[in-house]
Structure formats: structure tokens, C-alpha cells
Amino acid sequence: MDNTLLCPVCQYKIQADWFFCPNCAKELKEKIPVISIGKQIMIYFVSFFFSPLGLGWGLKYVKSKDSKIKTIGIISIILTFAAIIFMIGAAKSFIDQYAKILNNIVPSY
């Protein structure tokens, strides 16, 4: 039995296990990345502690058709925004405390 099909765009003969058409570069099927537990932990760590970088993975993985990969992307985006909110709160707290110290040092007229 012949294992060839036709590309839906250019009608080039392709095989069923190909991810792209070699003639027109049409994506024939999505290649699902394998993400280990260690890589997930690294993604979550980077998303929280180096928050802007987490958006790269988050936006990449949230577009996936695989639900596990999409979940990793959503968690990465949530951790990124949580870290940003935490940093804004910590900065505001620091500024408020510093302002109190300065107000105690500088005499008011």
C-alpha cells in the first residue's frame, strides 16, 4: 500500500508522517514538543523570577493544540503577571517606607 498523500495547497506528493510539505512549506501537522518536568520547572522559575522572559514561552505554548502544552503556557503567563504585580507592590512599599524616613529627617516648615 502506498503511504503517500497530496499536499492540500500545492498537490505535491507527501507522506503521512511529514510535518511540512517540502514543496510549499505548508504545515501539515503540528509537531507537539515534549516538555519534561525539569523543563516545566525551569519555565515556571524563569516566568516568576525573570518575569518578562516568561511571556515568550507562555505565548508560544498557549497557541498549541495540545492541552498539556497549552496549560503550561497559561501557567507561565499567570506566573509572569503575578510576579509583575508582586514587584510593583514591593516597589511601592519600599518607596513608602523610604518616604517616611525622609519625612522624619527633613524638618517641615
N, C-alpha and C positions, 0 to 999 in steps of 0.2 A: 504494500500500500504506500502510496506517495504521501509524504509528510509536508507538502508544500501548499501554501495558500497564496492569495493575491493581496497586495497592499491596497487598503481602501482608498488611498489617494492617487497613486501612480500606476497601480495594477502590476507592479513588479512582483516576480515570484519570490515569496518569503517562506521561511519555515515557522512553524507554530511556536517554537521556543525562543524566537528572536524578540528582543525588546524594541528595536528600531529597524526601520526599513533602510537598507544600505543605499538605496537609490535616492530617496527624497527626505530621509531623516525623520519621517513621521514616527512618533512614539506609538508603538503597537500595544505595549502593556507596561504598566508601572513596575519598576524594579523596587520591591519592598526591602528597605535596608534592615539589617539585623542589628538591633541595639541591645548590647549586653547590660546586665545590672550595673557593672562598673562604669560603663559609658553613661547610663542614665544618672548615676550619682554625680558624675563629673558635670553633666549638663545642668543638673539642678544646683550644684555648687556654684558654677560659673554664673548661672541665672540670678542667684541671690547675691553673691559677693562681688560680682563684676557685672552688675545689672544690665547695662546697655548691650553687652555681648550676648546675653540670653535671648534677646529678641531675634537674633539671626537664626538660631536653632528653632525657636518657637514658631516663627513664621514659615520656616521651611517645612517643619514636621506637621503643622496644623493643616497643610494643604494635602496631606497624604490620604489615600483612600483606606488605608489600614487603620482600624480603630485604635489599636495599641500605640501606633506611631503618632496618631492624632492626639491621643491623650497625653503623651509625653510633651508634645508641642504646647498644648493648653496649659499643662502644669508649669512648663518653662516660662510662658508668658505671665501667668499668675504670680510666680515667684519673682519675676523681674519687676512687675508693678508693685508688689508688696515691698520689695527692697527699696524701690524709689520712694514710696510713701514713708517707710521707716527712716530713710536718710533725711528726708525733708523734715520729719518730726524731730529727729535728733539734732539737726542743724538749728531749728527754731528754738529748741530747749537750750542749746549751747549759747545762742545769741541772747536769749532772755536772761540767762544766768550772768553772762558777761556784762550785759547792760545794767543789771542790779549792782554788780561790783563797781562798775564805773560811776554809777549814780551815788554810791556811798563814798567814793574817793573824791570826786569833783564836787566842791561846795556849790550849792544853789544860791542865787542872789534874789 
